[in-house]
Amino acid sequence: MASPNVVSGLRASLLGVAVNAALAIIKIATGVAGSSYALIADGIESSADILSSAIVWSGLRIAGEPPDRTHPYGHGKAESLAGVAVALALLGAAALIAVQAVHHIITPHTAPKWFTLPVLFVVIVTKEILSRRVRRIACDLGSNALLGDAGHHRADALTSIAAFIGISIALVGGNGYESADDWAALFACAVIAYNGIHLLGVALHDVMDGAVAGETQQRIRSIAAAVEGVNGVEKCRVRRSGLGLMMDIHVEVDGAMTVTESHRIAHLVRDTLTASGLGILDVVVHIEPAQSVPSDYPPTIS
């Protein structure tokens, strides 16, 4: 059974699918009726968001599965792979909108209709609220895939803002300004592409087992060093696996200590770290004898 945190992430993804489906239909229909490609492009981006939210849902569901015989380290990579897919979908949407926007810029067409503006206003407010909600859940879970989904919602809000500005310029400017909303769509593409590249970098970092932030590593070292019987921390390697962290750590103990006592300390270090609230799923603890040099030890001659 999935944990409560994973369940909240799954619900956020499903909410995104439902909202994006409704908004995509509304925006595309209004864009066609109102002669606004910026709004149609916005609807296309929302359609891509449906796919991304579905991918995130699948990734979270699989990542929440416990380890088994064929996946002894769990299924956390599914979440990172979902993040890569979401980022690629974002870049694909940006490219598609850009091509169509350029086509409409060089092809004369009528100005958009005024009734597209109220629709865009509702879309902007809805997507911003959804983006903040999903981002909050993503930060609580530590899910880059869900964070990417929140980025999709924010990008959708930005394209809607750009479309709102472009359509307003076209309506106020009159003849000669018909393509203003197409330029707005093109500008929004740059924002979407930037977000997609950033999210792709973050997701690939996790897929390649990149190290976690230095601040997290320092906190882990401090927690381990404070365990009774630990004289120091020699090595500490931490990587993200889905919604949690996997790590191995080398701690130093008294070299004269018995195997039984050092084994007890290793378990204490492991239990302390997994209960630290940092989302650590598993810890491999390696015991090293502390390096102690007597005060009368002769200096090394180089």
C-alpha positions in Angstrom: 0.0 0.0 0.0 1.3 3.5 -0.9 2.3 5.8 1.9 0.1 8.8 2.7 2.7 11.2 1.1 2.7 9.2 -2.1 -1.2 9.2 -2.1 -1.2 13.0 -1.9 1.1 13.2 -4.8 -1.0 10.8 -6.9 -4.1 12.9 -6.1 -2.3 16.1 -7.1 -1.4 14.4 -10.4 -5.0 13.3 -11.1 -6.2 16.8 -10.2 -3.8 18.2 -12.8 -5.1 15.8 -15.4 -8.7 16.8 -14.8 -8.1 20.5 -14.7 -5.8 20.5 -17.8 -8.4 18.4 -19.8 -11.1 20.9 -19.0 -9.0 24.0 -19.7 -7.5 22.5 -22.9 -11.0 22.1 -24.4 -12.1 25.6 -23.3 -9.0 27.3 -24.6 -8.9 25.6 -27.9 -12.6 26.1 -28.6 -12.4 29.8 -27.5 -9.2 30.3 -29.5 -10.8 28.9 -32.7 -14.0 31.0 -32.2 -12.1 34.1 -31.2 -9.4 33.9 -33.9 -6.6 33.8 -31.4 -3.7 31.4 -32.1 -2.1 32.4 -28.8 -5.1 30.9 -27.0 -5.1 27.8 -29.3 -1.4 27.4 -28.5 -2.2 27.8 -24.8 -4.7 24.9 -25.2 -2.1 22.8 -27.0 0.2 23.3 -24.0 -2.5 22.3 -21.7 -3.0 19.1 -23.7 0.7 18.4 -23.2 0.2 18.9 -19.5 -2.4 16.2 -19.5 0.2 13.8 -20.7 2.8 15.0 -18.3 0.5 14.8 -15.3 -0.4 11.2 -16.4 3.3 10.3 -16.6 4.0 11.8 -13.2 1.1 9.8 -11.7 2.5 6.6 -13.2 6.0 7.4 -12.0 4.8 8.1 -8.5 2.7 5.0 -8.3 5.6 2.8 -9.4 8.2 4.6 -7.2 6.0 4.0 -4.2 6.2 0.2 -4.6 8.3 -1.5 -2.0 11.6 -3.4 -2.9 11.1 -6.9 -4.3 13.2 -9.8 -5.5 13.9 -8.2 -8.9 14.3 -4.7 -7.6 16.0 -5.0 -4.2 16.8 -1.3 -4.1 13.2 -0.3 -4.7 11.5 1.4 -7.7 12.5 5.0 -7.0 14.1 5.6 -10.4 10.6 5.5 -11.9 10.0 8.9 -10.4 13.3 10.4 -11.9 12.5 8.9 -15.3 9.0 10.4 -15.1 10.7 13.8 -14.5 12.8 13.3 -17.6 9.7 12.5 -19.6 7.9 15.5 -18.3 10.8 17.8 -19.2 10.9 16.4 -22.7 7.2 16.9 -23.1 7.6 20.5 -22.0 10.3 21.0 -24.6 8.2 19.3 -27.3 5.2 21.6 -26.5 7.4 24.7 -26.8 8.8 23.6 -30.2 5.3 22.8 -31.5 3.9 26.1 -30.4 6.9 28.0 -31.7 6.6 26.5 -35.2 2.9 27.3 -35.4 3.3 30.8 -34.0 5.9 31.7 -36.6 3.6 30.3 -39.3 0.8 32.6 -38.1 3.1 35.6 -37.9 4.0 35.4 -41.6 0.4 34.5 -42.6 -2.1 37.4 -42.5 -5.2 36.7 -40.3 -7.9 38.5 -38.5 -7.5 40.1 -35.1 -8.6 38.1 -32.0 -12.0 38.7 -30.5 -12.5 40.5 -27.1 -14.3 37.6 -25.4 -11.0 35.6 -25.3 -9.7 37.9 -22.6 -12.2 36.9 -19.8 -11.5 33.2 -20.6 -7.7 33.9 -20.3 -8.2 35.6 -16.9 -10.0 32.6 -15.5 -7.3 30.3 -16.9 -4.5 32.3 -15.4 -6.0 32.3 -11.9 -6.9 28.6 -12.1 -3.4 27.5 -13.2 -1.6 29.7 -10.7 -3.6 28.2 -7.9 -3.0 24.7 -9.2 0.7 25.3 -9.7 1.2 26.5 -6.1 -0.8 23.6 -4.7 1.2 21.0 -6.7 4.5 22.7 -5.9 3.8 22.6 -2.2 3.0 18.9 -2.3 6.1 18.3 -4.5 8.4 20.1 -1.9 6.8 18.0 0.9 7.5 14.8 -1.0 10.8 15.8 -2.5 9.5 14.8 -5.9 11.2 16.3 -8.9 8.7 14.8 -11.3 5.8 16.4 -9.4 7.8 19.6 -9.2 8.1 19.4 -13.0 4.3 19.0 -13.1 4.0 22.2 -11.1 6.4 23.9 -13.5 4.0 22.8 -16.3 1.1 24.5 -14.6 3.2 27.6 -14.0 4.3 27.6 -17.7 0.6 27.3 -18.7 -0.2 30.4 -16.6 2.7 32.3 -18.2 1.6 31.4 -21.7 -1.9 32.6 -20.8 -0.5 35.9 -19.4 1.5 36.4 -22.6 -1.7 35.6 -24.7 -3.7 38.0 -22.6 -1.1 40.8 -23.2 -0.8 40.0 -26.9 -4.6 39.9 -27.5 -5.0 43.2 -25.6 -2.4 44.8 -27.8 -4.1 43.4 -31.0 -7.5 44.7 -29.9 -6.2 48.2 -28.8 -3.8 48.6 -31.8 -6.2 47.6 -34.5 -5.1 47.1 -38.1 -1.4 46.1 -38.3 -1.4 44.5 -34.8 -3.2 41.3 -35.6 -0.2 39.2 -35.0 0.5 40.6 -31.5 -0.9 37.5 -29.9 1.2 35.2 -32.1 4.3 37.1 -30.9 3.1 36.6 -27.4 2.8 32.9 -28.0 6.4 32.9 -29.4 7.6 34.7 -26.3 5.8 32.2 -24.1 7.6 29.4 -25.9 11.0 30.8 -24.7 9.8 30.7 -21.1 8.5 27.1 -21.5 11.7 25.9 -23.2 13.8 27.5 -20.4 11.7 25.6 -17.7 12.0 22.4 -19.7 15.8 22.6 -20.0 16.1 23.3 -16.2 13.8 20.5 -15.2 15.6 18.1 -17.6 18.9 18.9 -16.0 17.5 18.2 -12.5 15.9 14.9 -13.5 19.0 13.7 -15.3 21.1 14.5 -12.3 19.0 12.1 -10.3 19.0 9.5 -13.0 22.8 9.6 -13.1 23.0 9.2 -9.3 24.3 12.7 -8.8 25.2 13.8 -5.3 22.5 15.7 -3.2 23.0 19.3 -2.2 26.0 20.0 0.1 23.8 21.3 2.9 22.0 17.9 3.1 25.3 16.1 3.2 26.6 18.3 6.0 23.4 17.7 8.0 23.8 14.0 7.6 27.5 14.1 8.7 26.6 16.2 11.7 23.8 13.8 12.8 26.1 10.7 12.3 29.0 12.3 14.2 26.7 13.1 17.2 25.9 9.4 17.7 27.4 8.0 20.9 30.6 6.0 20.1 31.3 7.7 16.8 34.6 9.5 16.7 34.3 11.0 13.2 32.9 10.6 9.7 35.3 9.6 7.0 33.2 9.3 3.9 29.5 10.1 3.1 27.9 9.4 -0.3 24.2 10.3 -0.8 22.0 10.0 -3.8 18.3 10.5 -4.5 16.2 7.5 -5.3 12.6 8.6 -6.2 11.0 10.2 -3.1 13.9 9.5 -0.7 17.6 9.2 -0.3 20.0 6.2 -0.4 23.4 6.5 1.1 26.5 4.9 2.5 28.7 6.3 5.2 32.0 5.4 6.8 32.2 6.2 10.5 35.2 6.0 12.7 35.1 4.3 16.1 37.7 3.3 18.7 40.0 0.7 17.1 40.2 -1.4 20.3 36.4 -1.8 20.3 34.9 -5.3 19.9 33.2 -6.3 16.8 29.9 -6.7 18.7 30.1 -3.1 20.1 31.1 -1.6 16.7 28.2 -3.5 15.1 25.8 -2.0 17.7 27.1 1.5 16.9 26.6 0.9 13.2 23.0 0.0 13.7 22.6 3.0 16.0 23.9 5.3 13.2 21.6 3.7 10.7 18.5 4.0 12.9 19.4 7.6 13.8 19.7 8.7 10.2 16.6 6.9 8.9 14.6 8.6 11.7 16.1 12.0 11.1 13.3 13.3 8.9 15.6 13.8 5.9 13.8 11.2 3.9 16.6 8.6 4.1 15.3 5.3 2.9 18.4 3.1 3.5 21.9 3.5 4.9 24.9 1.3 4.5 27.3 1.9 7.5 30.9 1.0 7.2 33.1 1.0 10.4 36.6 2.4 10.3 39.1 2.4 13.2 39.7 5.9 14.4 43.2 7.3 13.5 44.8 8.4 16.7 48.4 9.6 16.8 50.2 9.7 20.2 51.5 13.1 21.2 55.1 11.8 21.4 54.9 10.2 17.9 57.9 11.4 15.8 56.9 13.9 13.0 57.0 12.7 9.4 60.1 13.8 7.5 59.3 14.8 3.9 
